[in-house]
Amino acid sequence: MTLSGMETLLMPVFMFLLMLGMGSTLTADHFRLVLRQPVPVLIGLASQYGWMPLIAIALALLLKLPPAIAVGLIIMGCTAGGPLSNFFTYIGRGDLALSISMTVILTLSGFIIIPLMLLIYIAPFLHLSGNHNLTIPFGKIVLTLFVILVPVGLGILLRSCSLTWARRVEKGGTAAGLLIIVLVIASAVLREAGTMSQVDPLIYLAGILLGPIGFVLGYLSARSLGLATPQRRAVSLETGVQNVPLAMAIILISFPPEIQADILVVPIFYGIAIAPLAALLLRRY
């Protein structure tokens, strides 16, 4: 499963739009809220960076996934945050301020934490692979994360200068970014329909199970620590909804083309599955 040259070029575009839109939602009040009420945010951070990588590596081992596929699954499990979780939290009547605060902290902390988690969790699969190209380019990953933080900072700066323009960028940037994600995934699915029909069902299962298990464990973690229902929903969605664009950007920028196709399989399946799964969860609860 591969992306076309045009789709590969669009990746930086929609990452910029999504992160700019997210940055445009932020004010100093969000950061002050984290300082005043750090416990819910810390629970969300522990849930996301604790549960999701462990779920990913457990699925990879239990389903005996090929090393390159497992690497894609673990990258998906380690790339936390993103505006989609804020959108689902808003629809699901969760604590939106908490969701946005968690997204911001996850994005900023990911600059350090994501490379460390990949170093820890992916290392065993590198030794299992006979493909010598399957290495983790940590320098490129760190650079990718740093570049992604730039539009977030620009969005915050824009909101501090003009609330009107910030709201326009928030709506337009987020909508455009999400639209490009849908188009890229839909194009890949239509073009690779024959290939997808031959993919091992266990690989589908890995992409589908990652989100729901995260939803459940995130919610239970928040409930066990006494958070209110809106906060539980925010933590649950922030845990299970991963940053698909970030995962795909890391893969496309960091890994050589000859192994990108295998590593991209699970992130694409996850991206296809997460929206209807989250919609079903919200409809139920």
Beta strands, then each sheet from edge to edge (+ up, - down):
end
